[in-house]
Amino acid sequence: MKKQAAKSLRAFAIELAVYSVLVVIYFFLVLHLLGDWLYRLETHHRYVYAGVAILLIAGQAVVLDTVTTLLFRFLRGRSR
């Protein structure tokens, strides 16, 4: 039982580290590519900005979850 818990904790730590790196990359990518446009949108059209922000947050969650899932399936398949 203890061995399984250690294995699960290790997998969780690796997934957390990979996910953290992907979130930071996503943040800087959006900041670089959409930062100016989002600022102007927030200044002049607050309701549209709110909708776009919610869509970006939801899109981030879906895409990053899919990427990490595929990455770990690929890594687990190679290690067996």
C-alpha positions as CSV (number, residue, x, y, z in Angstrom):
1,M,0.0,0.0,0.0
2,K,2.8,2.4,0.9
3,K,4.5,1.8,-2.4
4,Q,1.3,2.6,-4.4
5,A,0.9,5.9,-2.4
6,A,4.5,6.9,-3.1
7,K,3.9,6.2,-6.8
8,S,0.7,8.2,-6.9
9,L,2.4,11.1,-5.1
10,R,5.3,11.1,-7.5
11,A,2.9,11.0,-10.5
12,F,0.9,13.9,-9.0
13,A,4.1,16.0,-8.4
14,I,5.3,15.4,-12.0
15,E,1.9,16.3,-13.4
16,L,1.7,19.4,-11.2
17,A,5.2,20.5,-12.4
18,V,4.3,20.0,-16.1
19,Y,1.0,21.7,-15.7
20,S,2.6,24.7,-14.0
21,V,5.1,25.1,-16.8
22,L,2.3,25.0,-19.4
23,V,0.3,27.6,-17.5
24,V,3.3,30.0,-17.4
25,I,3.9,29.5,-21.1
26,Y,0.2,30.1,-21.8
27,F,0.2,33.2,-19.7
28,F,3.2,34.8,-21.4
29,L,1.9,33.7,-24.9
30,V,-1.5,35.4,-24.3
31,L,0.2,38.4,-22.7
32,H,2.5,38.8,-25.7
33,L,0.0,38.0,-28.5
34,L,-3.2,39.5,-27.0
35,G,-2.1,41.8,-24.3
36,D,-2.6,45.1,-26.1
37,W,-5.9,44.0,-27.7
38,L,-7.2,42.8,-24.4
39,Y,-6.2,46.1,-22.7
40,R,-8.0,48.2,-25.4
41,L,-11.0,45.9,-25.2
42,E,-11.2,46.2,-21.4
43,T,-10.9,50.0,-21.6
44,H,-13.6,50.5,-24.2
45,H,-15.9,47.4,-24.1
46,R,-16.1,46.0,-20.6
47,Y,-18.8,43.4,-21.3
48,V,-17.2,42.0,-24.4
49,Y,-13.9,41.9,-22.4
50,A,-15.6,39.9,-19.7
51,G,-16.9,37.4,-22.2
52,V,-13.6,37.1,-23.9
53,A,-11.8,36.6,-20.6
54,I,-14.2,33.8,-19.5
55,L,-13.7,32.1,-22.9
56,L,-9.9,32.4,-22.5
57,I,-10.1,30.9,-19.0
58,A,-12.3,28.0,-20.2
59,G,-10.2,27.4,-23.3
60,Q,-7.0,27.4,-21.1
61,A,-8.5,24.7,-18.9
62,V,-9.7,22.5,-21.7
63,V,-6.5,22.8,-23.8
64,L,-4.0,22.4,-20.9
65,D,-6.0,19.4,-19.5
66,T,-6.0,17.8,-22.9
67,V,-2.3,18.4,-23.4
68,T,-1.3,17.0,-20.0
69,T,-3.6,14.0,-20.4
70,L,-2.1,13.2,-23.8
71,L,1.4,13.8,-22.6
72,F,1.0,11.4,-19.6
73,R,-0.7,8.7,-21.7
74,F,2.2,8.9,-24.1
75,L,4.8,8.7,-21.3
76,R,3.1,5.9,-19.6
77,G,2.8,4.0,-22.8
78,R,6.5,4.3,-23.5
79,S,7.6,3.3,-19.9
80,R,5.7,0.0,-19.9
